[in-house]
Amino acid sequence: MISSILPSRTWKEGEFIISDDSFEHQVWHEGSKLLLILIVDFWHPELAEEQRRRLSSI
């Protein structure tokens, strides 16, 4: 389950969820099987190269 200021959503086996984790959120897993999560970060397309360089250390 993923919960944030947006409506809560539940993972379904064989499906995926796309979420903006820049909002405060929490995730929990109550199942008995292993759950793997792939996190991919993208830069905002309007962010200048200098801003990306400064933010990359955060």
N, CA, C and O atoms as CSV, one atom per row, in Angstrom:
chain,resi,resn,atom,element,x,y,z
A,1,MET,N,N,0.859,-1.166,0.000
A,1,MET,CA,C,0.000,0.000,0.000
A,1,MET,C,C,0.899,1.220,0.000
A,1,MET,O,O,1.922,1.240,0.685
A,2,ILE,N,N,0.532,2.225,-0.753
A,2,ILE,CA,C,1.233,3.505,-0.743
A,2,ILE,C,C,0.216,4.578,-0.401
A,2,ILE,O,O,-0.867,4.632,-0.983
A,3,SER,N,N,0.573,5.426,0.543
A,3,SER,CA,C,-0.348,6.445,1.017
A,3,SER,C,C,0.374,7.784,1.034
A,3,SER,O,O,1.520,7.869,1.475
A,4,SER,N,N,-0.283,8.819,0.560
A,4,SER,CA,C,0.274,10.169,0.576
A,4,SER,C,C,-0.883,11.150,0.622
A,4,SER,O,O,-2.007,10.768,0.947
A,5,ILE,N,N,-0.621,12.410,0.301
A,5,ILE,CA,C,-1.727,13.367,0.240
A,5,ILE,C,C,-2.642,13.051,-0.938
A,5,ILE,O,O,-3.774,13.531,-1.008
A,6,LEU,N,N,-2.139,12.242,-1.856
A,6,LEU,CA,C,-2.959,11.756,-2.965
A,6,LEU,C,C,-3.727,10.538,-2.468
A,6,LEU,O,O,-3.385,10.000,-1.414
A,7,PRO,N,N,-4.745,10.086,-3.182
A,7,PRO,CA,C,-5.480,8.896,-2.720
A,7,PRO,C,C,-4.559,7.681,-2.553
A,7,PRO,O,O,-3.645,7.479,-3.352
A,8,SER,N,N,-4.803,6.876,-1.514
A,8,SER,CA,C,-4.029,5.658,-1.282
A,8,SER,C,C,-4.276,4.664,-2.402
A,8,SER,O,O,-5.365,4.596,-2.972
A,9,ARG,N,N,-3.232,3.889,-2.704
A,9,ARG,CA,C,-3.357,2.867,-3.742
A,9,ARG,C,C,-2.745,1.572,-3.247
A,9,ARG,O,O,-1.830,1.588,-2.423
A,10,THR,N,N,-3.241,0.460,-3.741
A,10,THR,CA,C,-2.745,-0.854,-3.366
A,10,THR,C,C,-2.120,-1.517,-4.581
A,10,THR,O,O,-2.685,-1.504,-5.675
A,11,TRP,N,N,-0.921,-2.109,-4.368
A,11,TRP,CA,C,-0.287,-2.855,-5.444
A,11,TRP,C,C,-1.077,-4.119,-5.722
A,11,TRP,O,O,-1.635,-4.733,-4.812
A,12,LYS,N,N,-1.119,-4.500,-6.989
A,12,LYS,CA,C,-1.723,-5.765,-7.391
A,12,LYS,C,C,-0.648,-6.573,-8.096
A,12,LYS,O,O,0.103,-6.033,-8.909
A,13,GLU,N,N,-0.568,-7.862,-7.793
A,13,GLU,CA,C,0.465,-8.711,-8.367
A,13,GLU,C,C,0.455,-8.615,-9.887
A,13,GLU,O,O,-0.598,-8.693,-10.519
A,14,GLY,N,N,1.643,-8.444,-10.467
A,14,GLY,CA,C,1.781,-8.357,-11.915
A,14,GLY,C,C,1.542,-6.967,-12.477
A,14,GLY,O,O,1.651,-6.769,-13.687
A,15,GLU,N,N,1.218,-6.001,-11.630
A,15,GLU,CA,C,0.965,-4.633,-12.084
A,15,GLU,C,C,1.987,-3.696,-11.446
A,15,GLU,O,O,2.790,-4.124,-10.616
A,16,PHE,N,N,1.960,-2.438,-11.825
A,16,PHE,CA,C,2.895,-1.473,-11.270
A,16,PHE,C,C,2.169,-0.195,-10.897
A,16,PHE,O,O,1.043,0.051,-11.330
A,17,ILE,N,N,2.832,0.611,-10.086
A,17,ILE,CA,C,2.312,1.913,-9.668
A,17,ILE,C,C,3.378,2.955,-9.990
A,17,ILE,O,O,4.561,2.743,-9.726
A,18,ILE,N,N,2.962,4.059,-10.551
A,18,ILE,CA,C,3.846,5.207,-10.743
A,18,ILE,C,C,3.412,6.257,-9.733
A,18,ILE,O,O,2.234,6.601,-9.642
A,19,SER,N,N,4.379,6.761,-8.976
A,19,SER,CA,C,4.052,7.697,-7.909
A,19,SER,C,C,5.087,8.808,-7.851
A,19,SER,O,O,6.266,8.578,-8.118
A,20,ASP,N,N,4.654,9.999,-7.506
A,20,ASP,CA,C,5.553,11.133,-7.317
A,20,ASP,C,C,5.945,11.172,-5.848
A,20,ASP,O,O,5.161,11.606,-5.004
A,21,ASP,N,N,7.164,10.718,-5.539
A,21,ASP,CA,C,7.562,10.642,-4.131
A,21,ASP,C,C,8.093,11.965,-3.588
A,21,ASP,O,O,8.682,11.996,-2.508
A,22,SER,N,N,7.890,13.058,-4.325
A,22,SER,CA,C,8.253,14.365,-3.772
A,22,SER,C,C,7.218,14.821,-2.742
A,22,SER,O,O,7.467,15.757,-1.982
A,23,PHE,N,N,6.058,14.162,-2.718
A,23,PHE,CA,C,5.057,14.417,-1.684
A,23,PHE,C,C,5.366,13.524,-0.488
A,23,PHE,O,O,5.870,12.413,-0.650
A,24,GLU,N,N,5.061,14.018,0.720
A,24,GLU,CA,C,5.235,13.173,1.897
A,24,GLU,C,C,4.390,11.923,1.699
A,24,GLU,O,O,3.227,12.009,1.306
A,25,HIS,N,N,4.979,10.755,1.974
A,25,HIS,CA,C,4.267,9.506,1.727
A,25,HIS,C,C,4.804,8.410,2.644
A,25,HIS,O,O,5.838,8.572,3.294
A,26,GLN,N,N,4.093,7.315,2.680
A,26,GLN,CA,C,4.552,6.132,3.392
A,26,GLN,C,C,4.130,4.907,2.601
A,26,GLN,O,O,3.114,4.908,1.906
A,27,VAL,N,N,4.934,3.869,2.725
A,27,VAL,CA,C,4.692,2.627,1.990
A,27,VAL,C,C,4.833,1.483,2.980
A,27,VAL,O,O,5.742,1.490,3.809
A,28,TRP,N,N,3.955,0.516,2.904
A,28,TRP,CA,C,4.088,-0.663,3.745
A,28,TRP,C,C,3.634,-1.894,2.992
A,28,TRP,O,O,2.838,-1.828,2.056
A,29,HIS,N,N,4.178,-3.035,3.442
A,29,HIS,CA,C,3.920,-4.325,2.798
A,29,HIS,C,C,3.501,-5.314,3.877
A,29,HIS,O,O,4.267,-5.609,4.795
A,30,GLU,N,N,2.293,-5.818,3.760
A,30,GLU,CA,C,1.777,-6.756,4.758
A,30,GLU,C,C,1.704,-8.182,4.223
A,30,GLU,O,O,1.190,-9.075,4.897
A,31,GLY,N,N,2.213,-8.396,3.018
A,31,GLY,CA,C,2.160,-9.725,2.418
A,31,GLY,C,C,3.249,-10.639,2.947
A,31,GLY,O,O,4.137,-10.211,3.686
A,32,SER,N,N,3.169,-11.898,2.560
A,32,SER,CA,C,4.159,-12.878,3.003
A,32,SER,C,C,5.247,-13.100,1.953
A,32,SER,O,O,6.265,-13.725,2.249
A,33,LYS,N,N,5.047,-12.597,0.730
A,33,LYS,CA,C,6.041,-12.754,-0.332
A,33,LYS,C,C,6.980,-11.556,-0.345
A,33,LYS,O,O,6.645,-10.475,0.138
A,34,LEU,N,N,8.168,-11.775,-0.912
A,34,LEU,CA,C,9.143,-10.705,-1.068
A,34,LEU,C,C,8.597,-9.641,-2.010
A,34,LEU,O,O,8.036,-9.966,-3.056
A,35,LEU,N,N,8.756,-8.392,-1.652
A,35,LEU,CA,C,8.333,-7.273,-2.491
A,35,LEU,C,C,9.569,-6.472,-2.859
A,35,LEU,O,O,10.282,-5.993,-1.977
A,36,LEU,N,N,9.829,-6.320,-4.147
A,36,LEU,CA,C,10.945,-5.513,-4.629
A,36,LEU,C,C,10.389,-4.239,-5.236
A,36,LEU,O,O,9.388,-4.267,-5.953
A,37,ILE,N,N,11.040,-3.123,-4.949
A,37,ILE,CA,C,10.591,-1.830,-5.454
A,37,ILE,C,C,11.716,-1.216,-6.273
A,37,ILE,O,O,12.847,-1.114,-5.798
A,38,LEU,N,N,11.415,-0.811,-7.488
A,38,LEU,CA,C,12.364,-0.131,-8.363
A,38,LEU,C,C,12.047,1.356,-8.323
A,38,LEU,O,O,10.927,1.768,-8.628
A,39,ILE,N,N,13.025,2.149,-7.952
A,39,ILE,CA,C,12.843,3.596,-7.896
A,39,ILE,C,C,13.684,4.221,-9.000
A,39,ILE,O,O,14.885,3.971,-9.094
A,40,VAL,N,N,13.049,5.029,-9.829
A,40,VAL,CA,C,13.727,5.718,-10.926
A,40,VAL,C,C,13.471,7.207,-10.757
A,40,VAL,O,O,12.323,7.636,-10.643
A,41,ASP,N,N,14.530,7.985,-10.740
A,41,ASP,CA,C,14.406,9.435,-10.602
A,41,ASP,C,C,14.651,10.104,-11.946
A,41,ASP,O,O,15.545,9.710,-12.696
A,42,PHE,N,N,13.852,11.117,-12.240
A,42,PHE,CA,C,14.001,11.900,-13.460
A,42,PHE,C,C,14.147,13.360,-13.081
A,42,PHE,O,O,13.491,13.836,-12.154
A,43,TRP,N,N,15.000,14.069,-13.791
A,43,TRP,CA,C,15.095,15.512,-13.610
A,43,TRP,C,C,13.920,16.176,-14.294
A,43,TRP,O,O,13.462,15.721,-15.342
A,44,HIS,N,N,13.435,17.250,-13.703
A,44,HIS,CA,C,12.400,18.048,-14.354
A,44,HIS,C,C,13.017,18.629,-15.621
A,44,HIS,O,O,14.133,19.146,-15.568
A,45,PRO,N,N,12.327,18.561,-16.758
A,45,PRO,CA,C,12.924,19.002,-18.023
A,45,PRO,C,C,13.300,20.484,-18.057
A,45,PRO,O,O,14.130,20.885,-18.873
A,46,GLU,N,N,12.714,21.297,-17.197
A,46,GLU,CA,C,13.030,22.726,-17.200
A,46,GLU,C,C,14.140,23.094,-16.210
A,46,GLU,O,O,14.484,24.268,-16.071
A,47,LEU,N,N,14.693,22.101,-15.528
A,47,LEU,CA,C,15.763,22.353,-14.568
A,47,LEU,C,C,17.081,22.532,-15.322
A,47,LEU,O,O,17.488,21.656,-16.085
A,48,ALA,N,N,17.738,23.661,-15.107
A,48,ALA,CA,C,18.994,23.966,-15.803
A,48,ALA,C,C,20.107,23.023,-15.353
A,48,ALA,O,O,20.061,22.479,-14.250
A,49,GLU,N,N,21.095,22.835,-16.204
A,49,GLU,CA,C,22.221,21.946,-15.905
A,49,GLU,C,C,22.930,22.347,-14.610
A,49,GLU,O,O,23.304,21.478,-13.823
A,50,GLU,N,N,23.117,23.636,-14.379
A,50,GLU,CA,C,23.760,24.107,-13.148
A,50,GLU,C,C,22.925,23.727,-11.922
A,50,GLU,O,O,23.487,23.330,-10.901
A,51,GLN,N,N,21.617,23.838,-12.001
A,51,GLN,CA,C,20.745,23.444,-10.889
A,51,GLN,C,C,20.829,21.940,-10.660
A,51,GLN,O,O,20.866,21.491,-9.514
A,52,ARG,N,N,20.860,21.169,-11.719
A,52,ARG,CA,C,20.988,19.706,-11.590
A,52,ARG,C,C,22.297,19.344,-10.895
A,52,ARG,O,O,22.329,18.472,-10.026
A,53,ARG,N,N,23.376,20.023,-11.286
A,53,ARG,CA,C,24.682,19.747,-10.697
A,53,ARG,C,C,24.663,20.031,-9.192
A,53,ARG,O,O,25.170,19.233,-8.404
A,54,ARG,N,N,24.079,21.169,-8.794
A,54,ARG,CA,C,24.026,21.520,-7.372
A,54,ARG,C,C,23.125,20.572,-6.585
A,54,ARG,O,O,23.417,20.256,-5.431
A,55,LEU,N,N,22.055,20.125,-7.186
A,55,LEU,CA,C,21.102,19.256,-6.486
A,55,LEU,C,C,21.533,17.792,-6.456
A,55,LEU,O,O,21.036,17.025,-5.631
A,56,SER,N,N,22.432,17.396,-7.326
A,56,SER,CA,C,22.784,15.979,-7.435
A,56,SER,C,C,23.439,15.424,-6.177
A,56,SER,O,O,23.439,14.210,-5.974
A,57,SER,N,N,23.998,16.286,-5.328
A,57,SER,CA,C,24.636,15.795,-4.101
A,57,SER,C,C,23.643,15.582,-2.962
A,57,SER,O,O,24.005,15.038,-1.918
A,58,ILE,N,N,22.427,15.995,-3.150
A,58,ILE,CA,C,21.420,15.859,-2.083
A,58,ILE,C,C,20.917,14.436,-2.019
A,58,ILE,O,O,20.066,14.120,-1.187
